[in-house]
Amino acid sequence: MSQIEFYKYQGTGNDFVMIDNRQQQFPKNDTKLIAKLCDRKFGIGADGLILLELSKLHDFTMKYYNADGNEGSMCGNGGRCIVAFAKQLQVIETDTIFDAVDGLHEAHIKDGIVSLKMKDVAEVEQFSDYMFLDTGSPHHIAFVDGIQDFDVYNTGKSIRYGAPYFEKGTNVNFVEQQNENTFKIRTYERGVEDETLSCGTGATAVAIAAYHSKKTSKNNVFLETLGGTLEVSFGTDTNSYKKVFLKGKATMVFKGFFEL
Ligand SMILES: N[C@H](CCC[C@H](N)C(=O)O)C(=O)O
């Protein structure tokens, strides 16, 4: 038996088990173990598990697994949390460039607030009743009325498994505009298969979708999630969205050990 040290982090209530895996001691192909560690009754409890690993060219590599134990696409809140974790481990100071599943990310951390550069977005699909774009993870976006009482779980789940996504799935965001550049957002997350308190790539997608569909003319947008507020800013000088930044608090909650 060996003991593995973990940290628990949260970013606007999207919570993660975080492990320093620079020595490659964690059995990352063990899907069942990852799912169990993320289980809220039989494990530590989290929306996902993140490994900090060595990178040949950059400060570190982020490996992200959804709560179901499978490797996920990019996680924006997890990306913000791993920057805070890397600072705590003294892998970085205030500025970093790291590798993730969707490419390189730059980030800056100050007073527990992380600003994370997201990948460029070249394509935003606009349909009559929804929008779709990829900000590192796929996002379906629907603007709704009365978001507080909206059935995010059941509606989100049927969209996630329905056409045109089917097995591969998508994350599903429901959005209601509050004022010129503030939007309330609730997200059903693929891989967690439930509503989470916040989704960083989802917040990023909603900000760009709102601008793209002319619901706002501002290129800095505030997203009110169930777990707190995120800010997204982006450049708007071409058809694609570049210099996209996701900003918000990332916090360590506790530290512990589990037995392998
Ligand atoms: N919570 C994450 C999204 C994870 C994406 C995952 N649910 C997937 O589609 O693989 C975020 O903050 O961006």
The ligand as a Gaussian input file, in Angstrom:
#p B3LYP/6-31G(d) Opt

LIG

0 1
 N      -15.808000      22.278000     -15.592000
 C      -15.035000      22.524000     -16.762000
 C      -15.533000      21.932000     -18.031000
 C      -15.035000      20.558000     -18.155000
 C      -15.405000      19.971000     -19.476000
 C      -15.966000      18.631000     -19.302000
 N      -17.220000      18.608000     -18.630000
 C      -15.994000      17.952000     -20.662000
 O      -16.825000      18.274000     -21.500000
 O      -15.128000      17.097000     -20.870000
 C      -14.730000      23.990000     -16.941000
 O      -14.660000      24.710000     -15.956000
 O      -14.495000      24.433000     -18.047000

